[in-house]
């Protein structure tokens, strides 16, 4: 059976101060009246039955996600005790599904992306499941046609075309490139063989576990121990949490895909109208294009003579005069004012908060 897993345990630090540890960006309404995770669910259910859509998250986000996605069955929530990045979370959710369905084929999808071309998204999902069925020892990645030079994203260089599935071309992967510098990214966007890595991964559950056995055997062993403790009374849950907390914080790409001898990857390119809402600057670009406006604002805002600005208010009036390329985000306890071109540096700002003991604002 085919399963879709919405990855919803991340914190989205570059969208501070709206996105916080208590309520990350996927739970906020940034593009429409619906939150990002609600938008994700709406498009995924066009390709996957609701009872085969799972949510991978951490304990403190579960209740809010249940409120936002009431159609997801309780048993479809796979909850990590704490966040440890995508390598542990993907292995955990895969083992949980595999226990119930030895023939499972899984796709993992971020819950905080924007996709405008829904029909192509559905075609991509259906073709990629078929590719994973046809090539059971391979991981199927999705390459997103780039529309701009972005140094905050990973890229996939496609190799030889091997076939078509339902009109979607399937290619071998030449290499993965993680977050290139600006000059390199500009070169990539001008060519035809480089695509953004959308981090949509299709795989047979059993095969993914085999990859972890080979490349991260200790993590795989500890994960089995952790899952075993979960079912035990008298302190089993506490011990399971302790084990999970001991896992290294590691991305799935680094743990598996970027291993030098890992060659079992195919890619299906897709033109999805896709954006990773990774920072406020990206959000400004998305909304400016969508609404054809030089000023994007929410809340009480009055402006005279500004251009290319994003102003998100809470309760108070925000007035701007003669600004260019500026981000202003007001929340009850913090205000961010940033140059759009340096919006990715918000993460560095949060690192400084930690150094100065300002953990209350994270």
C-alpha positions in Angstrom: 0.0 0.0 0.0 1.1 3.6 -0.6 1.6 6.0 2.3 2.3 9.7 2.5 4.0 11.1 5.5 3.7 14.8 6.3 7.0 15.8 8.0 5.8 18.3 10.6 8.3 18.3 13.5 10.6 21.2 12.4 10.8 24.6 14.0 11.3 26.9 11.0 13.7 29.3 12.8 14.3 31.6 9.9 10.6 32.8 10.1 11.1 34.1 13.7 9.4 35.9 15.5 6.2 34.4 14.1 7.6 30.8 13.9 8.7 29.7 17.4 9.5 26.4 19.1 6.0 26.5 20.6 4.3 27.0 17.3 6.4 26.6 14.1 5.8 27.9 10.6 3.8 24.9 9.3 1.1 25.7 11.8 0.7 29.4 10.7 -1.3 30.9 7.9 1.3 32.7 5.7 0.0 32.3 2.1 -3.8 32.0 2.5 -6.4 31.7 5.2 -5.2 28.1 5.8 -2.0 27.1 7.5 0.9 25.6 5.5 0.2 22.1 6.8 -3.5 22.4 5.9 -2.6 23.4 2.4 -0.2 20.5 2.2 -2.9 18.0 3.4 -5.4 19.4 0.9 -3.2 18.7 -2.1 -1.8 15.3 -0.8 -5.3 13.9 -0.3 -6.0 14.5 -4.0 -3.4 11.7 -4.7 -3.5 9.6 -1.5 -6.5 8.3 0.5 -6.8 10.1 3.9 -6.4 6.9 5.9 -3.0 6.4 4.2 -1.7 9.9 5.1 0.5 10.0 8.2 1.8 12.8 10.2 5.3 12.7 11.7 5.8 15.3 14.4 7.0 15.8 18.0 4.8 15.6 21.1 4.3 19.3 21.7 2.9 20.0 18.2 0.5 17.0 18.1 -2.6 18.7 19.7 -2.4 21.8 17.5 -2.0 19.6 14.3 -5.0 17.5 15.3 -7.1 20.7 15.6 -5.9 21.8 12.2 -6.2 18.4 10.5 -9.3 16.7 12.2 -9.7 14.2 9.3 -6.4 12.5 10.1 -7.1 9.4 12.3 -5.5 9.3 15.7 -3.5 6.2 14.8 -1.9 8.0 11.8 0.1 10.3 14.1 3.6 9.1 14.6 5.0 11.2 17.4 8.7 11.5 18.3 9.5 12.3 21.9 11.8 15.1 20.8 13.1 16.5 17.5 16.3 14.9 16.1 16.1 16.0 12.4 15.1 14.0 9.5 17.3 10.9 9.6 15.9 9.6 12.9 12.4 10.8 12.1 12.2 9.1 8.7 13.6 5.9 10.1 11.2 6.0 13.0 8.1 6.5 10.9 9.2 3.9 8.4 9.6 1.3 11.0 6.2 2.1 12.5 4.5 1.7 9.1 6.6 -1.3 8.2 5.3 -3.1 11.3 1.8 -2.8 10.0 2.5 -3.2 6.3 5.6 -5.1 5.1 4.9 -4.1 1.5 4.6 -0.4 2.2 5.8 2.3 -0.2 6.3 5.6 1.5 6.7 9.2 0.4 7.9 11.8 2.9 6.8 15.4 2.2 7.6 18.6 4.0 4.5 20.2 5.5 5.6 23.8 5.0 6.1 24.1 1.2 4.0 26.1 -1.3 2.8 24.4 -4.5 0.8 26.3 -7.1 0.5 23.7 -9.8 -1.7 21.1 -8.0 -2.5 19.0 -11.1 1.2 18.5 -11.8 1.8 17.7 -8.1 -0.8 14.9 -8.2 0.7 13.5 -11.5 4.2 13.6 -9.9 3.0 11.7 -6.8 1.3 9.0 -8.8 4.2 8.6 -11.2 6.7 8.5 -8.4 4.8 5.8 -6.5 4.9 3.7 -9.7 8.6 4.3 -10.2 9.2 3.1 -6.6 7.2 0.0 -7.3 9.0 -0.6 -10.5 12.5 0.0 -9.0 12.1 -1.4 -5.5 15.8 -1.1 -4.5 15.9 2.7 -5.5 14.9 5.9 -3.8 12.9 8.2 -6.0 13.5 11.9 -5.6 11.7 14.8 -7.1 13.6 17.6 -8.8 11.9 21.0 -8.8 12.5 23.3 -11.8 14.4 26.3 -10.4 13.0 29.7 -11.0 15.7 31.8 -9.2 19.2 31.5 -7.8 18.7 30.3 -4.2 21.7 29.5 -1.9 19.4 28.1 0.8 18.4 25.1 -1.2 20.0 21.8 -2.2 20.2 20.9 -5.9 20.1 17.7 -8.0 22.0 17.3 -11.2 20.2 14.9 -13.4 22.0 12.3 -15.5 20.7 9.9 -18.2 17.0 9.6 -18.9 16.0 6.0 -18.5 12.2 5.9 -19.1 8.8 7.7 -18.9 6.1 6.8 -16.4 2.7 8.3 -17.2 4.3 11.0 -19.2 6.8 11.9 -16.4 10.5 11.4 -17.4 12.7 9.4 -15.0 16.4 10.2 -14.8 19.5 8.8 -13.1 21.0 11.2 -10.6 24.5 12.5 -11.4 25.0 14.2 -8.0 23.5 16.1 -5.2 24.8 19.6 -4.3 24.0 21.0 -0.9 23.4 24.8 -0.7 25.8 26.3 -3.3 27.3 29.8 -3.2 25.5 32.5 -5.2 27.7 32.3 -8.3 27.2 28.6 -8.5 23.4 28.8 -8.0 23.2 31.4 -10.8 25.0 29.0 -13.1 22.6 26.2 -12.1 19.5 28.2 -12.8 20.6 29.0 -16.3 21.2 25.4 -17.3 18.8 22.5 -17.8 20.3 19.7 -15.8 20.1 21.2 -12.3 16.9 21.1 -10.2 16.1 22.0 -6.7 15.8 19.1 -4.3 12.3 19.4 -2.9 13.0 16.6 -0.3 10.1 14.5 -1.6 11.4 11.0 -1.3 9.6 7.8 -2.4 10.9 4.4 -1.2 10.0 0.9 -0.2 9.9 0.8 3.6 11.9 -2.4 3.8 14.6 -1.1 1.5 15.0 2.1 3.5 15.7 0.1 6.7 18.3 -1.8 4.7 20.1 1.5 3.9 20.1 2.5 7.5 21.5 -1.0 8.5 24.4 -0.3 6.0 25.1 3.4 6.6 23.8 4.1 10.1 23.8 0.7 11.9 24.1 2.1 15.4 21.1 4.4 14.8 19.1 1.5 13.4 20.0 -0.7 16.4 19.1 2.0 18.9 15.8 2.7 17.1 14.8 -0.9 17.4 15.6 -0.7 21.1 13.7 2.5 21.5 10.6 1.1 19.8 10.7 -2.0 21.9 10.8 0.1 25.1 7.8 2.1 23.9 5.5 -0.9 24.4 6.8 -1.8 27.9 5.2 -0.6 31.2 7.0 0.6 34.3 9.3 3.2 32.9 9.4 1.9 29.3 8.2 5.2 27.9 10.8 7.2 29.9 13.6 4.9 28.7 12.4 5.2 25.1 12.5 9.0 25.4 16.0 8.9 26.8 17.2 6.7 23.9 15.6 9.0 21.3 17.2 12.0 22.9 20.6 10.3 22.5 20.2 10.1 18.7 22.5 12.4 16.7 20.7 15.4 15.1 21.3 14.5 11.5 19.6 15.1 8.1 18.4 12.2 6.0 20.4 13.5 3.0 23.7 13.4 4.9 23.0 10.1 6.6 22.0 8.2 3.5 21.7 9.9 0.1 25.1 11.7 0.1 27.1 8.6 1.0 29.7 8.1 -1.8 28.6 4.6 -2.7 24.9 5.2 -2.5 23.9 5.1 -6.2 20.4 3.9 -6.0 18.6 7.2 -6.7 16.4 8.2 -9.5 14.8 11.6 -10.0 11.5 12.8 -11.6 11.7 16.5 -12.6 8.5 18.5 -12.0 7.4 22.0 -12.6 5.2 22.5 -9.5 5.2 26.2 -9.0 7.1 25.3 -5.8 8.6 27.4 -3.0 10.2 26.5 0.3 9.1 29.3 2.6 12.5 29.3 4.2 12.7 32.9 5.3 10.8 36.2 5.2 12.6 37.3 2.0 11.3 34.3 0.2 7.8 34.8 1.5 7.9 38.4 0.2 8.9 37.2 -3.2 6.1 34.6 -3.2 3.4 37.0 -2.2 4.6 39.9 -4.4 4.3 37.6 -7.4 1.0 36.2 -6.3 -0.7 39.5 -5.7 1.3 41.8 -8.0 1.9 44.2 -5.2 5.1 46.0 -4.1 3.9 46.1 -0.5 2.7 43.0 1.3 1.1 43.6 4.7 -1.1 41.9 7.3 -2.7 43.6 10.2 -3.0 47.4 10.8 -0.5 49.0 8.3 -0.4 52.4 6.7 2.4 53.3 4.2 3.6 56.2 2.2 6.2 55.8 -0.6 7.7 52.4 0.3 8.4 49.5 -2.1 9.2 45.8 -1.9 8.4 45.5 1.8 6.7 42.9 3.9 4.9 44.1 7.0 3.2 41.6 9.3 1.5 43.2 12.3 -0.3 41.8 15.3 -2.5 44.3 17.3 -0.8 47.6 17.0 -0.7 50.0 14.0 2.5 49.9 12.0 3.3 53.0 9.8 6.1 53.0 7.2 7.5 55.8 5.1 9.9 55.5 2.2 11.3 52.1 2.9 12.8 49.7 0.3 13.4 45.9 0.6 12.6 45.8 4.3 10.9 43.1 6.4 8.9 44.2 9.5 7.3 41.5 11.7 5.5 42.4 14.9 4.4 39.9 17.5 3.3 40.5 21.1 6.7 40.1 22.6 9.2 40.7 19.8 9.7 42.8 16.6 11.9 41.9 13.7 13.2 44.5 11.3 15.4 43.1 8.5 16.9 43.8 5.1 15.2 41.4 2.7 18.5 40.4 1.1 19.8 39.3 4.6 16.6 37.5 5.7 18.4 34.2 5.9 20.6 35.6 8.7 17.6 35.4 11.2 18.9 32.0 12.2 22.2 33.7 13.2 20.2 36.1 15.3 18.6 33.2 17.2 22.0 31.7 17.8 22.9 35.1 19.4 19.8 34.9 21.6 21.0 31.5 22.9 24.5 32.9 23.6 22.9 35.8 25.6 20.5 33.6 27.5 17.3 35.0 25.8 15.7 31.5 25.5 12.3 33.0 26.3 12.1 34.4 22.8 13.1 31.3 20.8 
